[in-house]
């Protein structure tokens, strides 16, 4: 007679991975979409330049560009809009689109004020470039992640570098004052997906990556790039405490300990 207390139980008829066959699959997330302020706007929009801000300093700078008009928003369904203010604010979780006119050129700004999961980057890139918006040229502002940079980084260093699509490198570059991102280093996330989308659609595209992620020094560096290479002569209103506000503002990254980078 078997001893039910000491005998080993019979093996399960299922492996652990087989049990997942009885779990309904997770429904796919709805696609991102553009919601324009004027439903009667002619689409696709064809700006001469699309500027996309992903890094905190670039968001701060583009938020303070004068004479911009809110034209729409990019909606990522899983990002809740609860708590957002009626007027555009740097504290909102949103991606607002703005239109400006500079030197007789039409320009659209896209300010990403939330973090984008890696699995959603390509869907957003397709939505923003090549469907309802077909730009002649794209400029992306992103930040350097220390884990992807080949070399030592210190918060005492401040710099900006660039990557370009093949068609951008053949002509007159937009970011004339910047050196190229060094080989062996890596760019990932939404910035990489957007630049890859430009490459695939044969669009002139530039990616400006800066270091550090936060601070008045990098904000000043990007301001110089923006006013020297991209929008010369454009008015940029920043109050007397602008750099302090730029230091405090950070919706995605809060790295302030220099030991993390050295």
C-alpha positions in Angstrom: 0.0 0.0 0.0 1.3 3.4 -0.9 2.2 5.9 1.8 0.5 9.1 0.6 2.5 11.2 3.1 6.0 10.2 1.8 5.5 9.2 -1.8 6.5 11.9 -4.4 3.4 13.3 -6.2 3.0 12.3 -9.8 4.5 14.7 -12.3 2.2 17.5 -13.6 0.6 16.9 -16.9 1.6 20.5 -17.9 4.7 22.5 -18.1 4.5 26.0 -16.7 4.6 27.5 -20.1 1.7 25.3 -21.2 -0.5 26.8 -18.5 -0.4 30.1 -20.4 -2.4 28.4 -23.2 -5.5 28.7 -20.9 -4.9 32.5 -20.3 -6.6 34.8 -22.8 -4.0 36.9 -24.6 -3.6 40.6 -23.6 -5.6 42.7 -26.0 -3.4 45.0 -28.1 -3.1 48.6 -27.2 -4.9 51.1 -29.4 -2.8 52.9 -31.9 -1.5 56.4 -31.2 -3.3 59.1 -33.1 -3.1 62.8 -33.9 -6.0 65.1 -32.7 -5.9 68.4 -34.5 -7.4 71.6 -33.0 -9.0 72.4 -36.4 -10.8 69.3 -37.7 -11.0 70.9 -41.1 -7.3 71.2 -41.4 -5.9 69.9 -44.7 -4.0 66.7 -44.0 -1.3 65.5 -44.3 0.4 68.5 -42.9 3.6 69.4 -44.9 5.8 71.6 -42.7 9.3 72.6 -43.9 10.6 71.5 -40.5 9.3 69.3 -37.7 11.1 69.8 -34.4 10.6 67.0 -31.8 11.6 67.7 -28.2 12.3 64.6 -26.0 14.9 65.9 -23.6 14.0 68.1 -20.6 16.1 71.1 -21.6 14.7 71.1 -25.2 11.2 70.9 -23.8 11.8 73.9 -21.6 13.3 75.9 -24.5 10.5 75.1 -27.0 7.9 75.8 -24.4 9.2 79.4 -24.2 9.3 80.1 -28.0 7.2 83.1 -28.7 4.4 83.3 -31.3 3.6 79.6 -31.3 0.1 78.4 -31.9 -1.4 75.2 -30.4 -2.5 73.1 -33.4 -3.1 69.6 -31.9 -1.9 66.8 -29.7 -0.5 63.3 -30.2 -2.6 60.9 -28.1 -1.1 57.8 -26.6 -4.2 56.1 -25.2 -2.5 54.5 -22.2 -1.3 57.9 -20.9 -4.0 59.5 -18.8 -4.7 63.2 -19.3 -6.2 63.6 -15.8 -4.5 66.3 -13.9 -3.4 68.2 -17.0 -4.1 72.0 -16.9 -6.3 73.8 -19.4 -3.4 75.9 -20.7 -0.3 74.1 -21.8 2.1 73.5 -18.9 5.5 71.9 -18.6 4.0 69.8 -15.7 1.4 68.1 -18.0 1.7 64.6 -19.3 1.0 65.4 -22.9 2.5 65.8 -26.4 1.2 69.0 -27.8 1.8 70.2 -31.4 2.5 73.8 -32.1 2.9 75.8 -35.3 5.3 78.7 -35.9 6.3 80.6 -38.9 9.9 81.7 -39.2 11.6 83.2 -42.3 8.6 82.3 -44.4 8.9 78.6 -43.4 6.2 76.6 -41.7 7.4 74.7 -38.6 5.7 72.3 -36.3 6.9 71.6 -32.8 6.1 68.3 -31.0 6.8 68.4 -27.2 6.9 64.9 -25.6 6.2 65.6 -21.9 6.0 61.9 -20.9 8.2 58.8 -21.1 7.4 56.4 -23.9 7.8 52.6 -23.4 10.2 51.0 -25.8 7.5 48.8 -27.3 5.5 51.9 -28.4 8.3 53.9 -30.0 7.9 52.6 -33.5 4.1 53.1 -33.5 4.6 56.7 -32.4 7.3 57.3 -35.0 4.9 56.0 -37.7 2.1 58.2 -36.5 4.2 61.4 -36.2 6.2 61.1 -39.4 4.9 60.1 -42.8 1.1 59.8 -42.3 -0.7 62.9 -41.1 2.6 64.9 -41.0 5.0 64.7 -44.0 7.9 67.1 -43.2 10.7 68.1 -45.5 13.1 67.9 -42.6 13.0 66.6 -39.0 15.1 67.7 -36.0 15.0 65.6 -32.8 16.3 66.7 -29.4 17.2 63.9 -27.1 19.6 63.2 -24.2 22.5 60.8 -23.9 22.1 57.8 -21.6 25.4 57.2 -19.7 25.0 53.4 -20.0 25.1 53.7 -23.8 28.0 56.1 -24.1 31.5 54.8 -24.9 33.6 56.7 -22.5 33.4 58.3 -19.1 30.8 61.0 -18.4 30.8 63.5 -15.7 28.1 66.1 -14.7 30.9 68.7 -15.0 30.9 68.1 -18.8 28.4 69.8 -21.0 28.1 69.1 -24.7 25.8 68.3 -27.6 26.4 65.9 -30.6 24.5 64.9 -33.7 23.5 62.0 -35.8 22.0 62.4 -39.3 20.2 60.4 -42.0 22.0 59.6 -45.2 20.1 62.2 -47.2 20.8 64.9 -44.6 24.5 64.2 -44.8 24.5 64.6 -48.6 23.3 68.2 -48.4 24.0 71.3 -46.3 23.5 70.0 -42.7 21.1 71.8 -40.4 23.3 71.4 -37.3 26.4 73.0 -38.6 28.0 73.8 -35.2 27.9 70.2 -33.8 30.2 67.3 -34.1 29.0 63.8 -34.8 28.1 61.2 -32.2 31.1 58.9 -31.7 31.0 55.4 -33.1 30.7 52.7 -30.5 28.1 54.6 -28.6 24.4 53.8 -28.9 21.1 55.8 -29.1 17.9 54.0 -28.1 14.3 54.7 -27.4 12.0 57.1 -29.2 14.8 59.3 -30.5 16.3 56.3 -32.3 12.9 55.2 -33.7 12.2 58.7 -35.0 15.5 59.0 -36.8 15.1 55.5 -38.2 11.7 56.4 -39.5 13.3 59.4 -41.3 15.9 57.2 -42.8 13.3 54.7 -44.0 11.1 57.5 -45.5 14.2 59.2 -47.1 13.6 62.4 -45.1 16.3 64.8 -44.0 16.7 64.0 -40.4 19.0 65.1 -37.5 19.2 63.9 -34.0 20.8 66.3 -31.4 21.8 64.5 -28.2 23.0 66.4 -25.2 24.6 65.8 -21.9 23.9 66.1 -19.0 20.1 65.4 -18.9 19.3 68.4 -16.7 20.8 71.7 -15.7 21.2 75.3 -16.7 24.5 74.6 -18.5 23.0 72.2 -21.0 19.9 74.4 -21.4 22.2 77.2 -22.4 24.1 75.0 -24.9 20.9 73.9 -26.6 19.6 77.4 -26.7 22.8 78.4 -28.6 22.3 75.5 -31.0 18.6 76.4 -31.5 19.2 80.1 -32.2 22.4 79.7 -34.2 21.7 76.8 -36.5 18.0 76.2 -36.5 15.9 79.3 -35.8 18.3 82.3 -36.1 16.7 85.6 -35.1 13.7 84.0 -33.4 12.6 85.5 -30.1 13.0 83.2 -27.1 11.5 84.5 -23.9 13.0 83.1 -20.7 12.5 84.9 -17.4 15.3 85.8 -15.0 15.0 82.5 -13.1 14.8 80.5 -16.3 18.0 78.5 -15.7 16.9 77.7 -12.1 13.5 76.6 -13.5 15.2 74.5 -16.1 17.2 72.8 -13.4 14.1 72.0 -11.3 12.0 70.9 -14.2 12.4 67.2 -15.0 9.4 64.9 -15.7 11.4 61.8 -16.8 14.8 61.8 -15.1 15.9 62.9 -11.7 19.6 62.0 -11.6 21.4 64.5 -9.5 24.2 62.4 -7.9 27.4 62.7 -10.0 28.6 59.3 -8.7 26.0 57.7 -11.0 27.9 59.0 -14.0 31.5 58.6 -13.0 
